[in-house]
Amino acid sequence: MDIQHFYITGINYKKTDVALRGKFALNTDQYTNILQKAALCDLKNIFVLSTCNRTEIYGVAPSSKDLKELLCSETIGDIDVFENICYTKKGKNAIQHLFAVASGMDSQILGDYEIVGQLKQAVRVAKSEGSIGAFMERLTNTVFESSKAIKNKTAFSGGTVSVAFAAIQFLKFHCNNFSDKKILVIGTGKIGRNTCKNLIDYLGTKNITLINRSEDKAASLAEEMDLHYAPFEQYRRQANEADIIIVATNAPHPVLKKEDIRNDGKKILIDLSIPNNIDVALKERPHTIMVNVDDLSRMNDATLQMREREVPKVKNIIDQYMDDFFDWYKMHRNAPLIRAAKKSLSDINLCPWYQGLKNEKLQSEAEQEEAVQKAVKKLAVKMREQQQSTGCTCIEALHEFIARDSFKH
């Protein structure tokens, strides 16, 4: 496989807002459809990373356009819009980008380690659909090893900084006392769960009501954290009674709309969803403070400054693991030629005319095999270390094998 046919194309938080990213966000069914379409088009080594901050497709293809068309075939946004706003990288630059994403170097919040879990899940799904070949498996495994080394050997992910935690900082800035504040959390997935934990740990309140479309999930989390829960049908009443509403759902359209809230009381609305699950029209409501993930991600603190200081260490670790991957790639690329060379050497070794040239001391099968293995190993090392033509390297290996000093003189 030619590494120059490995592409990544996508959009992220740097040039697109939540609303635009939402048009290219994917749910589980859409992702599965993309992988199945890829198989039908004979596109291999494909996976898609779709999070609140980015939608990216990685894969081996004749051109990046093939990947763009594949991705946009399942999104609300169309390919013309995507091509105007997307970034595309290939070969070594694409690989470097993947390392940066997995490490948190390319995250909206520097050092955000949650991206690794999302990346692993994306690869896991692709693998279950048969979309991960030897190249992509080796690459992603090396990327995950790099991410783990960064986690263990640096303070790059140290401290507590995430969108869910930024929501807590935002609330602390706007409220001094939470004892009399009723909080409603809609959505009890991973972000909702983390948000609830942060509300309890950092605000010291359990005056929290959970609502989820699947009531069992809300009930289970409420029991685990000693909170309240209500059926989804009551979300309007609960929203009107709440002082703070946090929405962390994964719906394609707003869950909370302007007409759902009828009273005029002061409210803080926090939308942790992609696309927006709180109707932006609610900003027009009197006495309302409203933020989304983009607003929260702009918050900064001493933790981020500390992470900035760790960047040189992170880059060094990434460089080491990238070198390891490229060593493997060179060997993997040359594997067919090495196998062919081994067969040729073995065939030569068994030729009657060649047997007659050799020293009788090397006539045992074990010694013959050892001689071939040494020549193949030397060939592999040269092909990995040198930039010369692989054909020239093979010819040189054959010449050295035949002319080695074990012949009669």
C-alpha positions in Angstrom: 0.0 0.0 0.0 1.3 3.5 -0.9 1.1 5.7 2.1 0.4 8.7 -0.1 -3.1 7.2 -0.6 -3.9 7.6 3.1 -6.1 10.6 3.6 -7.9 12.5 6.4 -10.5 15.1 5.6 -12.8 16.8 7.9 -14.0 19.9 9.8 -13.5 20.9 13.4 -14.0 23.8 15.9 -11.3 26.0 14.4 -13.3 27.3 11.4 -16.8 26.1 12.1 -19.4 26.8 14.7 -21.7 24.4 16.5 -24.6 24.9 14.0 -22.4 24.1 11.0 -20.7 21.2 12.6 -24.1 19.8 13.5 -24.9 19.4 9.9 -22.0 17.0 9.4 -22.3 15.1 12.8 -23.1 11.4 12.5 -25.2 9.1 14.7 -24.5 5.4 15.0 -26.7 4.3 12.2 -25.2 6.8 9.8 -21.7 5.7 10.7 -22.6 2.1 10.1 -24.1 3.0 6.7 -20.9 4.8 5.7 -18.8 1.8 6.5 -21.1 -0.5 4.6 -20.9 1.8 1.6 -17.2 1.9 1.8 -17.1 -1.9 1.5 -19.3 -1.8 -1.6 -16.9 0.8 -3.1 -13.9 -1.4 -2.3 -12.6 1.4 0.0 -10.6 -0.1 2.9 -9.0 1.0 6.1 -11.8 3.5 6.8 -13.1 5.0 10.0 -14.9 8.2 11.0 -14.4 10.3 14.1 -17.5 12.3 14.9 -17.5 14.3 18.2 -18.9 17.6 19.4 -15.8 19.4 18.1 -15.0 17.6 14.8 -16.2 15.2 12.1 -13.3 13.6 10.3 -13.0 10.6 7.9 -9.7 8.7 7.7 -9.0 6.1 5.0 -7.0 4.7 2.2 -8.6 5.8 -1.1 -7.7 6.8 -4.7 -8.4 10.4 -3.8 -9.7 12.5 -0.9 -12.9 13.2 -2.9 -13.9 9.6 -2.6 -13.8 10.0 1.2 -15.7 13.3 1.1 -18.5 11.9 -1.0 -18.7 8.9 1.3 -19.0 11.0 4.4 -21.5 13.5 3.0 -23.7 10.8 1.6 -25.0 10.3 5.2 -24.9 13.9 6.6 -27.5 16.7 6.5 -24.8 19.0 5.1 -24.0 18.6 1.4 -20.6 18.0 -0.2 -20.3 21.5 -1.8 -20.5 23.1 1.6 -18.1 20.5 3.1 -15.5 21.0 0.4 -15.5 24.8 1.1 -14.8 24.4 4.8 -12.9 21.2 5.2 -9.2 20.5 5.6 -7.5 17.6 3.9 -4.1 15.9 4.6 -2.4 12.9 3.1 0.5 10.6 3.8 2.8 11.6 6.6 0.8 14.8 7.3 -2.4 12.8 7.7 -0.6 10.4 10.1 0.8 13.3 12.1 -2.7 14.8 12.3 -4.1 11.5 13.8 -1.3 11.5 16.4 -2.1 15.1 17.3 -5.8 14.4 17.6 -5.3 11.4 19.9 -2.9 13.2 22.1 -5.2 16.1 22.7 -2.8 18.5 20.9 -5.6 19.3 18.4 -8.4 19.4 20.9 -10.5 22.5 21.5 -9.4 22.2 25.1 -5.7 21.5 25.0 -4.9 18.1 26.4 -8.5 16.8 26.5 -8.0 13.1 27.0 -11.6 12.2 26.4 -10.9 12.2 22.7 -9.0 8.9 23.0 -12.0 7.0 24.2 -14.1 8.4 21.3 -11.3 7.5 18.8 -11.1 4.0 20.2 -14.8 3.5 19.9 -14.8 4.8 16.3 -12.0 2.3 15.4 -13.8 -0.5 17.3 -17.0 0.0 15.3 -15.1 0.2 12.0 -13.2 -3.0 12.9 -16.5 -4.8 13.6 -17.6 -3.9 10.1 -14.4 -5.2 8.6 -13.1 -1.8 7.7 -9.8 -2.0 9.5 -6.9 -3.7 7.7 -3.4 -4.4 8.8 -2.2 -0.8 7.9 -4.9 1.0 9.9 -4.8 -1.5 12.8 -1.0 -1.0 13.2 -1.4 2.8 12.8 -4.2 3.2 15.4 -2.5 0.8 17.9 0.6 2.9 17.7 -1.4 6.1 18.1 -3.1 4.7 21.2 0.3 3.6 22.6 1.6 7.1 22.0 -1.4 8.6 23.8 -1.0 6.3 26.7 2.7 7.2 27.0 1.8 10.9 27.0 -0.8 10.3 29.7 1.7 8.4 31.9 4.9 10.4 31.3 3.7 14.0 31.1 1.2 16.3 32.9 -0.4 17.2 29.6 -3.8 15.9 30.6 -3.3 16.9 34.2 -5.8 19.0 36.1 -9.5 19.1 35.4 -10.5 20.8 32.2 -13.4 19.6 30.0 -16.5 21.1 28.5 -18.5 19.5 31.4 -16.1 21.1 33.9 -16.1 24.4 32.1 -19.9 24.4 32.6 -19.3 24.2 36.4 -16.9 27.1 36.2 -19.5 29.1 34.2 -22.2 28.4 36.8 -19.8 29.4 39.7 -19.2 32.7 37.9 -22.9 33.5 37.6 -24.1 32.1 40.9 -22.8 32.4 44.5 -25.2 30.0 46.2 -26.7 26.8 44.8 -28.6 25.6 47.8 -31.8 27.1 46.6 -31.2 26.5 42.9 -33.1 23.7 41.2 -31.1 22.1 38.4 -32.5 20.0 35.5 -30.2 17.8 33.5 -31.7 16.4 30.3 -29.6 13.5 28.9 -27.8 10.9 31.0 -25.2 9.7 28.6 -21.5 10.1 29.2 -21.5 13.9 29.2 -24.6 14.0 31.3 -23.1 11.6 33.8 -19.9 13.6 34.0 -21.8 16.8 34.4 -23.9 15.4 37.3 -20.7 14.2 39.0 -19.2 17.7 38.7 -22.3 19.4 40.0 -22.2 17.2 43.1 -18.4 17.4 43.6 -17.8 21.1 42.8 -21.0 22.8 43.6 -22.0 20.6 46.6 -25.6 20.3 45.5 -27.9 17.3 44.9 -31.0 19.4 44.1 -30.8 17.9 40.6 -33.5 16.2 38.5 -32.6 13.9 35.7 -34.6 13.3 32.5 -33.8 10.9 29.7 -35.9 9.5 26.8 -35.1 6.1 28.3 -36.5 6.5 31.8 -34.6 3.4 33.1 -31.2 5.1 32.5 -32.3 8.3 34.3 -33.6 6.2 37.2 -30.4 4.2 37.4 -28.1 7.2 37.5 -30.4 9.0 39.9 -30.2 6.0 42.3 -26.5 5.7 41.9 -25.9 9.4 42.7 -28.8 9.9 45.1 -30.6 12.4 42.8 -34.2 12.8 41.5 -35.5 11.8 38.2 -38.7 12.4 36.2 -40.2 10.8 33.0 -39.4 12.5 29.7 -43.1 13.5 29.3 -42.6 16.0 32.2 -39.6 17.8 30.8 -41.7 21.0 30.0 -42.9 21.3 33.6 -39.5 20.5 35.0 -37.9 23.0 32.7 -40.3 25.8 33.8 -39.6 25.0 37.5 -35.8 24.8 37.1 -33.3 27.7 37.6 -30.6 25.9 35.7 -31.1 23.6 32.7 -28.3 21.6 31.2 -29.0 19.7 28.0 -26.6 16.9 27.1 -28.6 14.9 24.5 -27.8 13.6 21.1 -30.9 14.6 19.1 -30.8 15.8 15.5 -33.0 18.8 16.5 -33.6 21.0 19.6 -35.1 19.1 22.5 -35.8 22.3 24.4 -37.7 25.0 22.4 -38.7 28.6 23.1 -42.4 27.7 23.6 -41.5 25.0 26.2 -40.7 27.7 28.8 -43.6 30.0 29.7 -42.6 31.7 32.9 -40.4 34.8 33.1 -38.0 33.7 35.9 -34.3 34.0 35.6 -32.7 30.9 34.0 -29.3 29.7 33.0 -29.3 27.4 30.0 -26.3 25.3 29.1 -26.2 23.3 25.8 -23.6 20.5 25.8 -25.0 18.9 22.6 -23.9 18.7 19.0 -25.9 19.8 17.1 -27.6 22.4 19.4 -30.3 20.7 21.4 -31.5 24.0 23.0 -33.3 26.3 20.5 -31.2 29.3 20.0 -34.4 31.4 20.0 -34.4 31.0 23.8 -31.6 33.5 24.0 -34.3 36.1 23.2 -36.2 35.2 26.4 -35.9 37.8 29.1 -33.6 37.1 32.1 -31.9 34.2 30.3 -28.2 33.4 30.2 -27.4 30.8 27.5 -24.1 29.1 26.4 -23.1 26.2 24.2 -20.0 24.1 23.9 -18.1 26.7 21.8 -18.7 29.3 24.4 -17.5 27.1 27.2 -14.4 25.9 25.4 -13.1 29.4 25.3 -12.7 29.5 29.1 -9.1 29.2 30.3 -7.4 28.7 33.6 -4.0 27.8 35.2 -4.5 24.2 34.2 -4.3 25.1 30.5 -1.1 27.2 31.1 0.4 24.2 32.8 -0.5 22.0 29.8 1.1 24.5 27.4 4.4 23.9 29.2 4.1 20.2 28.5 3.8 20.6 24.7 7.5 20.0 23.9 7.5 16.7 25.8 4.3 15.6 24.0 5.8 16.4 20.6 8.9 14.4 21.4 6.8 11.3 22.4 4.8 11.6 19.2 7.9 11.8 17.1 9.2 8.6 18.7 6.1 6.6 18.0 5.8 8.0 14.5 9.3 6.8 13.8 8.3 3.3 15.1 5.3 3.3 12.8 7.3 4.3 9.8 9.8 1.6 10.5 7.0 -0.9 10.5 5.5 0.5 7.4 8.8 0.2 5.5 9.1 -3.4 6.5 5.4 -4.1 5.8 5.7 -2.5 2.3 8.7 -4.6 1.5 7.3 -7.8 2.9 6.2 -9.2 -0.5 9.7 -8.5 -2.0 11.4 -10.0 1.0 9.3 -13.2 0.8 10.1 -13.4 -2.9 13.8 -12.9 -2.2 13.7 -15.6 0.5 12.1 -18.1 -2.0 14.8 -17.2 -4.6 17.6 -17.8 -2.1 16.1 -21.1 -1.0 15.7 -22.2 -4.6 19.3 -21.3 -5.4 20.5 -23.0 -2.2 18.9 -26.3 -3.4 20.1 -26.1 -7.0 22.5 -29.1 -7.8 25.0 -26.8 -9.5 25.1 -24.5 -6.5 25.4 -27.4 -4.1 28.6 -28.3 -5.9 30.1 -24.9 -5.4 29.6 -24.9 -1.6 31.8 -26.0 1.2 30.8 -29.5 2.3 30.6 -28.2 5.9 27.4 -26.3 5.1 25.5 -29.3 3.6 23.1 -29.9 6.5 19.5 -28.6 6.1 19.8 -26.6 9.3 22.9 -24.8 8.1 21.4 -24.2 4.7 18.3 -22.6 6.3 20.4 -20.5 8.7 22.4 -19.1 5.7 19.2 -18.2 3.9 17.8 -16.5 7.1 20.9 -14.5 7.6 20.8 -13.2 4.0 17.1 -12.3 4.3 17.6 -10.5 7.6 20.5 -8.5 6.1 18.3 -7.7 3.1 15.5 -6.5 5.4 17.8 -4.3 7.4 19.2 -2.7 4.3 15.8 -2.1 2.8 14.7 -0.4 6.0 17.7 1.8 6.4 18.6 2.7 2.8 16.7 4.7 0.3 18.1 2.9 -2.7 16.0 1.0 -5.2 14.5 -2.2 -3.7 15.5 -4.0 -6.9 19.1 -3.0 -6.4 19.0 -4.2 -2.8 17.7 -7.6 -3.8 20.4 -8.0 -6.5 23.0 -7.1 -4.0 21.7 -9.6 -1.5 21.7 -12.4 -4.1 25.2 -11.5 -5.1 26.5 -11.6 -1.5 24.7 -14.9 -0.9 26.3 -16.6 -3.8 29.7 -15.0 -3.3 30.0 -15.4 0.5 33.2 -16.9 1.7 31.9 -20.4 2.4 32.6 -21.4 -1.2 35.5 -23.5 -2.3 38.5 -21.4 -3.5 
